[in-house]
Amino acid sequence: MIVYNTTYTMPAHDARDFVIWVHQSMLPRVSESGLLRSPRLLRILSHRDQESECFGLQFETESTATLHRWYTQQGEALNGELLRLFDKRIVGFSTIMEEISGD
């Protein structure tokens, strides 16, 4: 299983709007594709300050090929929408991880 995580940092005054956009716009659209599953939006508590907020947005998928297909079909457009909404006030980086079984 592949876990796709994007960590976002933004000014604290944008955090509420970001959470609303993720829940009302992004997650429903990602779910429609059926390529990513088990969405999780998490507030990052380490390295917090009063001026900014950090979030992790995670999805699971079967393979990096499926993730690439989702990104080219939908992810690029969603990222563009996010940048239009928040401009340079939001910064993000993505990590692709593979679950390691104990078997």
Backbone as CSV, one residue per row, in Angstrom:
resi,resn,N_x,N_y,N_z,CA_x,CA_y,CA_z,C_x,C_y,C_z
1,MET,0.842,-1.176,0.000,0.000,0.000,0.000,0.891,1.244,0.000
2,ILE,0.449,2.248,-0.719,1.144,3.531,-0.807,0.351,4.568,-0.014
3,VAL,1.045,5.359,0.788,0.450,6.479,1.513,1.002,7.751,0.893
4,TYR,0.102,8.612,0.476,0.458,9.895,-0.127,0.130,10.982,0.890
5,ASN,1.151,11.669,1.370,0.994,12.696,2.395,1.464,14.035,1.853
6,THR,0.656,15.060,2.045,1.093,16.422,1.747,0.995,17.226,3.029
7,THR,2.090,17.883,3.382,2.151,18.734,4.558,2.026,20.176,4.093
8,TYR,1.092,20.905,4.706,0.831,22.296,4.345,1.118,23.195,5.539
9,THR,1.684,24.355,5.267,1.889,25.395,6.269,1.260,26.673,5.738
10,MET,0.571,27.392,6.637,-0.106,28.627,6.231,-0.251,29.545,7.434
11,PRO,-0.527,30.823,7.181,-0.809,31.717,8.301,-2.045,31.226,9.068
12,ALA,-2.038,31.430,10.363,-3.135,30.950,11.207,-4.486,31.481,10.740
13,HIS,-4.521,32.709,10.227,-5.811,33.279,9.808,-6.381,32.607,8.552
14,ASP,-5.590,31.814,7.828,-6.086,31.086,6.656,-6.481,29.649,6.981
15,ALA,-6.174,29.167,8.171,-6.367,27.750,8.499,-7.830,27.329,8.402
16,ARG,-8.737,28.121,8.912,-10.163,27.760,8.883,-10.647,27.626,7.448
17,ASP,-10.292,28.575,6.586,-10.709,28.515,5.187,-10.103,27.300,4.481
18,PHE,-8.874,26.960,4.813,-8.228,25.786,4.239,-8.986,24.515,4.619
19,VAL,-9.305,24.357,5.898,-10.018,23.168,6.373,-11.388,23.070,5.696
20,ILE,-12.081,24.182,5.578,-13.386,24.189,4.906,-13.229,23.763,3.452
21,TRP,-12.240,24.315,2.746,-12.028,23.961,1.339,-11.707,22.476,1.191
22,VAL,-10.854,21.951,2.056,-10.505,20.532,1.975,-11.754,19.675,2.149
23,HIS,-12.556,19.951,3.180,-13.712,19.107,3.471,-14.870,19.296,2.490
24,GLN,-15.104,20.521,2.034,-16.264,20.770,1.184,-15.970,20.648,-0.309
25,SER,-14.733,20.826,-0.705,-14.419,20.821,-2.128,-13.470,19.691,-2.519
26,MET,-12.313,19.645,-1.886,-11.292,18.699,-2.317,-11.676,17.241,-2.053
27,LEU,-11.994,16.911,-0.822,-12.256,15.506,-0.477,-13.415,14.897,-1.269
28,PRO,-14.532,15.599,-1.449,-15.588,15.006,-2.271,-15.136,14.732,-3.710
29,ARG,-14.348,15.621,-4.272,-13.888,15.428,-5.639,-12.868,14.296,-5.738
30,VAL,-11.981,14.195,-4.753,-11.011,13.095,-4.759,-11.747,11.761,-4.621
31,SER,-12.754,11.706,-3.776,-13.517,10.471,-3.575,-14.202,10.016,-4.861
32,GLU,-14.649,10.969,-5.682,-15.308,10.630,-6.944,-14.410,9.827,-7.870
33,SER,-13.109,10.095,-7.840,-12.199,9.410,-8.761,-12.055,7.939,-8.422
34,GLY,-12.180,7.593,-7.137,-12.018,6.212,-6.709,-10.575,5.725,-6.701
35,LEU,-9.629,6.592,-7.023,-8.226,6.191,-7.099,-7.506,6.308,-5.756
36,LEU,-7.936,7.246,-4.922,-7.357,7.429,-3.597,-8.444,7.124,-2.571
37,ARG,-8.041,6.577,-1.430,-9.017,6.232,-0.400,-8.468,6.591,0.986
38,SER,-9.310,6.420,1.977,-8.966,6.651,3.394,-8.363,8.043,3.634
39,PRO,-9.059,9.095,3.226,-8.509,10.437,3.435,-8.434,10.782,4.917
40,ARG,-7.365,11.470,5.291,-7.177,11.949,6.664,-6.590,13.355,6.611
41,LEU,-7.230,14.276,7.284,-6.685,15.619,7.462,-6.284,15.728,8.920
42,LEU,-5.011,16.024,9.153,-4.469,16.051,10.509,-3.817,17.403,10.792
43,ARG,-4.037,17.914,11.978,-3.334,19.119,12.416,-1.994,18.670,12.995
44,ILE,-0.929,19.293,12.567,0.407,18.964,13.059,0.666,19.797,14.311
45,LEU,0.949,19.135,15.400,1.098,19.814,16.686,2.540,20.184,17.005
46,SER,3.493,19.480,16.436,4.892,19.814,16.714,5.292,21.069,15.939
47,HIS,6.187,21.818,16.493,6.716,23.035,15.865,5.635,24.084,15.604
48,ARG,4.663,24.162,16.480,3.587,25.146,16.321,4.038,26.500,16.833
49,ASP,3.516,27.518,16.189,3.657,28.873,16.716,2.303,29.561,16.560
50,GLN,2.168,30.731,17.120,0.874,31.414,17.108,0.534,32.022,15.749
51,GLU,1.506,32.141,14.881,1.272,32.821,13.608,0.968,31.889,12.453
52,SER,1.200,30.593,12.627,0.977,29.671,11.509,0.322,28.383,11.981
53,GLU,-0.236,27.660,11.027,-0.828,26.348,11.263,-0.237,25.385,10.243
54,CYS,-0.110,24.129,10.641,0.391,23.086,9.747,-0.602,21.924,9.746
55,PHE,-0.801,21.356,8.568,-1.710,20.224,8.407,-1.047,19.160,7.559
56,GLY,-1.405,17.921,7.810,-1.034,16.806,6.951,-2.304,16.265,6.316
57,LEU,-2.274,16.067,5.005,-3.402,15.501,4.285,-2.928,14.195,3.671
58,GLN,-3.549,13.078,4.080,-3.080,11.755,3.661,-4.166,10.980,2.930
59,PHE,-3.695,10.188,1.972,-4.550,9.261,1.242,-3.800,7.951,1.097
60,GLU,-4.536,6.883,0.865,-3.942,5.588,0.555,-4.309,5.224,-0.876
61,THR,-3.417,4.473,-1.524,-3.678,3.982,-2.864,-2.895,2.696,-3.080
62,GLU,-3.231,1.984,-4.124,-2.629,0.673,-4.367,-1.184,0.742,-4.846
63,SER,-0.857,1.726,-5.666,0.469,1.749,-6.290,0.864,3.175,-6.668
64,THR,2.139,3.347,-6.950,2.600,4.659,-7.418,2.038,4.955,-8.806
65,ALA,1.775,3.924,-9.593,1.165,4.133,-10.915,-0.251,4.702,-10.773
66,THR,-1.008,4.185,-9.813,-2.355,4.706,-9.551,-2.281,6.138,-9.051
67,LEU,-1.334,6.412,-8.169,-1.143,7.771,-7.668,-0.792,8.712,-8.810
68,HIS,0.082,8.304,-9.694,0.453,9.141,-10.843,-0.763,9.406,-11.730
69,ARG,-1.562,8.375,-11.968,-2.776,8.553,-12.781,-3.718,9.558,-12.126
70,TRP,-3.918,9.443,-10.807,-4.764,10.412,-10.106,-4.199,11.815,-10.235
71,TYR,-2.894,11.954,-10.048,-2.289,13.286,-10.079,-2.459,13.941,-11.449
72,THR,-2.250,13.182,-12.513,-2.382,13.781,-13.843,-3.841,14.043,-14.204
73,GLN,-4.751,13.212,-13.711,-6.170,13.385,-14.021,-6.854,14.428,-13.146
74,GLN,-6.391,14.593,-11.903,-7.119,15.435,-10.959,-6.222,16.259,-10.049
75,GLY,-5.118,15.697,-9.602,-4.285,16.348,-8.597,-3.708,17.677,-9.032
76,GLU,-3.234,17.756,-10.258,-2.670,19.028,-10.745,-3.705,20.133,-10.717
77,ALA,-4.919,19.837,-11.147,-5.983,20.843,-11.161,-6.355,21.278,-9.744
78,LEU,-6.434,20.329,-8.809,-6.748,20.684,-7.426,-5.639,21.537,-6.812
79,ASN,-4.398,21.202,-7.109,-3.281,22.011,-6.620,-3.354,23.427,-7.183
80,GLY,-3.695,23.550,-8.451,-3.856,24.877,-9.055,-4.956,25.677,-8.393
81,GLU,-6.069,25.015,-8.070,-7.168,25.696,-7.380,-6.731,26.158,-5.994
82,LEU,-6.012,25.304,-5.285,-5.508,25.662,-3.955,-4.605,26.889,-4.030
83,LEU,-3.726,26.927,-5.006,-2.821,28.070,-5.159,-3.577,29.338,-5.547
84,ARG,-4.625,29.207,-6.345,-5.433,30.392,-6.694,-6.148,30.942,-5.457
85,LEU,-6.620,30.036,-4.599,-7.351,30.469,-3.407,-6.442,31.101,-2.356
86,PHE,-5.266,30.513,-2.160,-4.405,30.939,-1.058,-3.130,31.631,-1.510
87,ASP,-2.902,31.685,-2.809,-1.750,32.375,-3.388,-0.457,31.908,-2.716
88,LYS,0.381,32.820,-2.352,1.684,32.482,-1.764,1.612,32.329,-0.252
89,ARG,0.396,32.344,0.296,0.246,32.216,1.745,0.288,30.767,2.212
90,ILE,0.281,29.830,1.284,0.317,28.416,1.654,1.507,27.752,0.971
91,VAL,2.175,26.900,1.733,3.320,26.163,1.210,3.085,24.690,1.533
92,GLY,3.385,23.826,0.581,3.198,22.412,0.821,4.303,21.579,0.195
93,PHE,4.505,20.409,0.765,5.414,19.437,0.152,4.811,18.054,0.338
94,SER,5.022,17.212,-0.643,4.424,15.880,-0.631,5.467,14.802,-0.385
95,THR,5.021,13.731,0.255,5.836,12.572,0.524,5.059,11.331,0.113
96,ILE,5.706,10.451,-0.605,5.092,9.187,-0.998,5.773,8.097,-0.162
97,MET,4.961,7.349,0.577,5.488,6.341,1.489,4.879,4.990,1.164
98,GLU,5.633,3.944,1.452,5.156,2.584,1.241,5.042,1.898,2.598
99,GLU,3.894,1.286,2.838,3.695,0.565,4.085,4.561,-0.693,4.072
100,ILE,5.221,-0.951,5.184,6.077,-2.126,5.326,5.378,-3.108,6.245
101,SER,5.114,-4.266,5.731,4.434,-5.305,6.485,5.418,-5.996,7.425
102,GLY,4.942,-6.447,8.565,5.764,-7.165,9.514,5.857,-8.655,9.203
103,ASP,5.253,-9.084,8.111,5.260,-10.510,7.750,6.608,-10.942,7.262
